[in-house]
Amino acid sequence: MTSAYILIQMNAPDPRKVMATIRAVAGVKQAHLLVGPTDCIAYVETDNLESLGDTVVALRSVNGVVSTD
């Protein structure tokens, strides 16, 4: 099992809609809005590093996500 915390920056008029999409991405176990330079933190669990990479790519493709760290 591989796990990671992913910091997410968003640019969306309604971040709640983006959060709903983020939470639906395979591997995302939790996602929370934050206050400050980072808009969201997501906790991800996957089977291996390759699938973790797939999850990060899926998060980056969510409409409203600007970047991940």
Backbone as numpy.savetxt, mean C-alpha at the origin, in Angstrom:
# Nx Ny Nz CAx CAy CAz Cx Cy Cz
7.52 -17.14 4.79 6.68 -15.97 4.79 7.57 -14.73 4.79
7.20 -13.76 3.97 7.90 -12.49 3.90 6.92 -11.39 4.27
7.37 -10.44 5.08 6.48 -9.34 5.47 7.23 -8.03 5.37
6.45 -6.95 5.23 7.05 -5.63 5.11 6.03 -4.56 5.48
6.53 -3.43 5.95 5.72 -2.23 6.10 6.05 -1.35 4.91
5.03 -0.86 4.22 5.23 -0.04 3.03 4.61 1.32 3.29
5.43 2.36 3.14 4.97 3.74 3.28 4.45 4.20 1.93
3.30 4.84 1.93 2.64 5.22 0.68 2.30 6.71 0.70
2.64 7.40 -0.39 2.26 8.78 -0.58 1.11 8.79 -1.59
0.07 9.59 -1.29 -1.10 9.64 -2.15 -1.36 11.07 -2.62
-2.09 11.17 -3.72 -2.59 12.44 -4.22 -4.01 12.17 -4.69
-4.96 12.34 -3.78 -6.34 12.00 -4.09 -7.28 12.93 -3.32
-8.36 13.36 -3.97 -9.31 14.21 -3.26 -9.99 13.49 -2.09
-10.20 12.18 -2.22 -10.81 11.40 -1.15 -9.93 10.19 -0.84
-9.02 10.32 0.12 -8.10 9.21 0.41 -8.80 7.94 0.88
-10.03 8.04 1.36 -10.75 6.84 1.81 -10.99 5.87 0.66
-11.24 6.40 -0.53 -11.43 5.53 -1.70 -10.13 4.83 -2.06
-9.03 5.56 -1.98 -7.72 4.96 -2.26 -7.42 3.89 -1.23
-7.73 4.17 0.03 -7.49 3.20 1.10 -8.27 1.91 0.87
-9.50 2.03 0.41 -10.30 0.83 0.16 -9.65 -0.03 -0.92
-9.09 0.59 -1.93 -8.42 -0.15 -3.00 -7.12 -0.76 -2.50
-6.36 -0.01 -1.71 -5.12 -0.52 -1.13 -5.40 -1.75 -0.27
-6.42 -1.69 0.54 -6.75 -2.81 1.44 -7.18 -4.06 0.67
-7.64 -3.87 -0.57 -8.08 -5.01 -1.38 -6.95 -5.68 -2.15
-5.76 -5.08 -2.16 -4.61 -5.65 -2.88 -4.17 -6.93 -2.17
-3.92 -7.96 -2.95 -3.48 -9.25 -2.41 -2.21 -9.08 -1.57
-2.22 -9.61 -0.37 -1.06 -9.54 0.51 -1.16 -8.45 1.56
-1.99 -7.44 1.32 -2.13 -6.35 2.29 -2.98 -6.85 3.45
-2.40 -6.87 4.63 -3.10 -7.32 5.82 -3.73 -6.17 6.59
-3.05 -5.00 6.57 -3.55 -3.81 7.23 -3.07 -2.60 6.47
-3.87 -1.53 6.48 -3.46 -0.25 5.91 -4.12 0.85 6.73
-3.32 1.86 7.08 -3.81 2.94 7.94 -3.39 4.29 7.38
-4.32 5.27 7.47 -3.99 6.64 7.10 -3.09 7.24 8.18
-2.17 8.10 7.77 -1.26 8.78 8.68 -1.37 10.29 8.47
-0.84 11.04 9.40 -0.76 12.49 9.29 0.72 12.84 9.19
1.08 13.60 8.16 2.48 13.99 7.96 2.89 13.75 6.53
4.20 13.65 6.28 4.67 13.50 4.90 4.28 12.17 4.26
4.02 11.16 5.07 3.56 9.87 4.56 2.05 9.80 4.80
1.30 9.40 3.77 -0.16 9.40 3.86 -0.73 8.09 4.40
0.01 6.99 4.19 -0.53 5.68 4.55 0.62 4.73 4.86
0.36 3.79 5.75 1.30 2.70 5.98 0.52 1.40 5.80
1.09 0.49 5.04 0.46 -0.80 4.79 1.38 -1.90 5.29
0.78 -2.88 5.98 1.52 -4.06 6.41 1.15 -5.18 5.44
2.20 -5.79 4.86 2.02 -6.78 3.80 2.67 -8.10 4.21
2.00 -9.20 3.95 2.57 -10.54 4.13 2.40 -11.31 2.83
3.50 -11.90 2.35 3.46 -12.71 1.13 4.28 -13.97 1.34
4.20 -14.89 0.38 4.91 -16.17 0.49 6.42 -16.02 0.31
6.84 -15.06 -0.53 8.26 -14.92 -0.85 8.55 -13.51 -1.35
9.82 -13.22 -1.63 10.20 -11.89 -2.09 9.61 -11.55 -3.46
9.48 -12.54 -4.32 8.91 -12.29 -5.64 7.46 -11.81 -5.53
6.68 -12.48 -4.70 5.28 -12.06 -4.55 5.17 -10.74 -3.79
6.15 -10.45 -2.93 6.19 -9.13 -2.28 6.38 -8.05 -3.34
7.27 -8.30 -4.27 7.48 -7.36 -5.37 6.22 -7.16 -6.19
5.48 -8.24 -6.42 4.22 -8.14 -7.16 3.21 -7.28 -6.40
3.19 -7.41 -5.09 2.28 -6.61 -4.27 2.65 -5.14 -4.33
3.95 -4.84 -4.27 4.40 -3.45 -4.36 4.01 -2.86 -5.72
4.19 -3.61 -6.79 3.79 -3.14 -8.12 2.29 -2.88 -8.15
1.51 -3.77 -7.55 0.05 -3.58 -7.51 -0.31 -2.33 -6.72
0.38 -2.08 -5.61 0.11 -0.87 -4.83 0.45 0.38 -5.63
1.55 0.35 -6.34 1.96 1.52 -7.14 0.99 1.80 -8.28
0.24 0.78 -8.71 -0.70 0.98 -9.81 -2.08 1.47 -9.36
-2.28 1.56 -8.04 -3.57 2.05 -7.52 -3.72 3.52 -7.89
-4.87 3.87 -8.44 -5.14 5.26 -8.81 -5.15 6.12 -7.55
-4.29 7.13 -7.50 -4.16 8.00 -6.34 -2.88 7.78 -5.57
-2.19 6.65 -5.80 -0.90 6.40 -5.16 0.19 7.08 -5.99
0.96 7.92 -5.34 2.04 8.66 -6.02 3.35 7.89 -5.94
3.65 7.36 -4.74 4.91 6.62 -4.58 4.84 5.73 -3.35
5.77 4.77 -3.30 5.89 3.89 -2.15 7.33 3.91 -1.67
7.52 3.54 -0.42 8.86 3.49 0.15 8.92 2.30 1.08
